[in-house]
Amino acid sequence: MSKNEAAEFAGRIADLFICHEEVVRIWDRFDSMRVHLKAGKQNEDPRHLLITGLSGVGKTQIAKRYVKKNPSYEFMQDGKKITAMPVIHVKLPYPFTMLDFYKRILKSLKAPITRSDARVNYVKEQALNLLIKQRTEMIIFDEMNFIIRTKRFDDQAAMEMFKDLTNEGQLSIVCMGTPQIEPLRTMEDEYIRRFGWETVRRFETLDDTFLSLLQKIEEQLQPPKPIYLNSTETAAYLHECCQGRIGYLHSMIIEAYRLLDVFEADFSDFSKAELNMSILAKAHYNLFRDSDHLRPPSDK
């Protein structure tokens, strides 16, 4: 294996993403919301979605890859070239504040804040104007738990900010977090009406769907030699370690190959980097030590 081939292999490990059934199901919901928005429904309430899921089930990757699937493009308006951004991903700030909320939106729009001493109303107006100008149809807000954790900020005040944003910008929003954010949706009948609800499920049991996932991972990694991730012993061990959460699984694979020096700049001899149970066990220990992550989660 040449150094270039080794670097490409390391890149595939780091950039691993499997478009499994759960991803397709959530993306289809996103597509539906955007079609509804564009099909003459913009004068009505846009459709919104609250997505919950355990840590590590892949919520953030689902969001970021959907943005990548719907990239920016340029168009001309009044003789000026404008970059349209149909879908953006916004990681909410912690602690949550109104000013930082709008600043994060501007950052995702790749727009500079023109004044260092800008106040909330100024930044809000700039964000709203650019969302319309850049034809944004959907914002995916990540880390909604930061709202709940910010004790000095009222939860309902935050939800009213989201409502105001959608009313002014006429766009759809997706709010993502762990199951603890569900009360944000249910505190008012109006929020229940505006927000649908989805749960990103983990691979709860060691069944054909999980075995298929492992096979797709190996196919995407394209190792020079088969590593048989979906063999009976390896699959059972991996499922126990990750509890069906793809984020944990990806972390283990990255750590295992790190231990095998695949990410070193001078790596080129793949014969010294064969994945096996011993390496996976060491990777698991390095990541989790004696933590209780193996305890079956109460929220499914």
N, C-alpha and C positions, 0 to 999 in steps of 0.2 A: 504493500500500500504506500503510495506516495504521500508527501506531506500535504499536498492539495486535497487528495482524497480523504486523508485523515481529518483535515480541517472541515471538509464538507460533512463528514460523518458526525463530528462534534457539533456542527451547526444543526444537523437534523435532530440530534438528541436535545439540544437546548430549546429548539423551536417546535418541539413535538406538540401536535394538536390533532386529535381524532374527531372527525365529524360524525359522531355516533348518533343513535336515534334520539336521545334526549336533546342534543344540540339542534338537530333538524326540527324537532317539535317546537322548541322555543323560538328559533329563527322564523318558523312559519307564522307564529303569533306576531312577531315583530312586523313581518311583511304585511300581514292582514291589517294591522293598525295603520301602517303608512298608506296602504291602498285606500282605506276608509277615509283617511285625511285628504287624499288627493282627488277622490271621486265625488267632488261637489259637496263634501260634508264639512268643509272648513268653517262654515257659518254656524255649525252646531258645536256641541262640546266634543273636542277631540277625545279619542280613546286613550286610556293610560293603563299602566300595568305595574303591579307590585310583585316582585319576584323574591321568594325566600329560598333558602337552601343552607344546609350545614356548611361550615367552613371546609374548604377543600374539595367541594363537589364540582367546581369549575365555572362558577358564575362569572367571574371577571374575564376569564378567557372566552366564554361565550359572547360577552359584550364586546371585547376588543376585536375578536375575529369577525364579528358582524360589522363593525366599523370598517375593518379592512376589506370585507366583502362588498361594501358600499363606499368606495373611495371618493375623495374630492375630485372635482373637475372644474375646468375654467369656462367661463362664458363672457360675452361682451354685453355691456349695458351702458348706453349713453357714451359710447366710445372708450369705455374703460374696461379693462380685464378684471373680472372678479372671480374669486375661488369659491365655488359652491361646496358646502360640507353637509350633505344630506343627513348623516348620522354622526353624532359625536359622543364620546365617552368622557364622563366627568367624575373624577374621584373627589368626594366631598371633603371639606377641610375638617380638621380636629384641632382645637375646639371649633364647633360650628358657629359661624357669625354671618350676618347678612353681607358684609363687605367681602369677605373671603369667598362666599358662595358665588357671587357674580364675578369675582376675579378668576375663580376656577373655570367658569364658563368661557371667559375671554381667553384664558390660556388654551383651552381645548379648541377654540376657534383660531388659534395661532395669531391672536391679535394683541398688540402691546397696549398697556394702559398708558394713555397719553399724559396723565398727570400723576406725579408721585404722591401728591396730597389729596387725591381724589376721594370724595365722600361717597356714601352708599348710593344716593340718587343718581349721581353722575355716572358711576360704574354700571348701575342697573340700566340706565338709558342707553349707554354704549353697548352693553350686551344685547339688549332687546333689538336695537337697530341692526346690529351685525347678524343676529339670528335670522332676521327677515331678509336682509340684504344677501346673506350667503345661503339662502334657501334651505335652512335646516328644518328637517321634518321630524327628527327624533333626537332626544337627548337621553342617554342612559346614565343615570346617576348611581354610582357605586358607593359602598360603605355608608349606607343609610343608618347604620348603628351609631355613627358618630353624632347624629342628632340626639338620640336617646342618652348617650353618654355625656353630652354637654349639659350639665345640670343648670347652668345659668341661662340657658336658652329654652323657651317654651316650645314643646313639641307641636302644639297646634299652630303657633305662630310660624313655625317652619313649614307646615303643610299648607298654610295660607300663602306662603311665598311660592311654593310650587304651583298652586292654583292660579295665582296672579301671573306667573310666568307663562303658563299655558294659555290663559285668556288673552294676554297681550301678544304673545308670539305665535298663537295658533299652530301649535306643534304638539306632538305626542311625547310623553315622557315615560321612562321605565325607571323604577326605583328598586335597587337591589340591596339585599342584606341577609342576615341570618334570621331564623324564625322569630327572634325577639322584636323585630320591627313591625310585626303584624298589627299591634295596637295602633300604630300610626294610621292605618287604613280604616280601622273600625271605630275610631273615636267619634266620627260623625257620619250620619247617613249619607251626606253629600259625597264624602270621600269614598264610601262603598260604591256609590253609583258611578263615580268617575273612574275608579281604579278596579280593573280586573285583578285576578290573583293567580299566580303560578308558583309551583315548587319545582326546583331542579332536584331531581331524585338521585341518590347515590345508587351504585350497583349493590343492592342490599344482599343478594345471595350469590354464591358461587355457581352460576348457571351458564347456559350457552351464550347469553349476552355478554357476560364478563369474559368468557373464553374467546369470544369473537373480538372483543375489545383488545385483548392481549395479542391476538393474531394480527389485527390491524396496526397495532403499535410496532410489532416486529417488521411488518411490511413497510411501514413508513420510515423506520430507522435504517432499513437496508443494510444490516451488518454483513461484513464479508463472509461470515459463517453463520449458520442458523444458531439461535440461542434458545429456541423452544420455550418461549415465555408461557405458552398455553399448555405445556405438559402438566400432567396431573399434580406432581409434587410442587413445581414452581408456581403454578396458578393458585394452588391452595395457600401457599405461603404468602404470596403477594396479596391475595384477597384478605387474609387475616391481618397483614400489616397495614393495609390502607383502608380497611373497613369499607371498601367499595367507593372510596373518594379518589377521583382521578388526579387531583392536585397532589395528594400524598404519594400516589403511585409514580407520578412524573418526578417528584423530588427524589424518590428512592433510586430511580433509574439514573438520574443525573449524578447523584452522589456515588453510585456504584461505579459508573464510568470515570468519575473524578479519581476514585481510588485506584483505578487502572491507568491513570495518567493520560487518558484520551484528550483532555483539555490542555495538556502541555503543548507549548509551541513547537517543540521538536519531536512530538509523537509521530511515529510512522509504522511501527511494528505491531500490527494487530494481533499477532500470535501471542503477545504478552497481555492481551486485554480481552480474555474470554470471560464472559459473564457466567457466574455459577452461584449456587446457593450460599456458599461461604462469603462471597463478596456482597451478595444481597443482604445477608444477615449483618455484616459489618456496616453496610450503608444504613440499614435500619437503626442499628445501635447509635451510630454517629448522629443521626437526625433526631431520634426520639429518646435515647437513653432509657430511663425507667419511668417515663411519663405515662399517664393513664389514657393515651390516645386510642389504645386498643379496646377501651370500654365501649360497648355498643351504645351509640348515641340514642338518647331518649326521643329525639325528634327525627322522624323518617320522612 
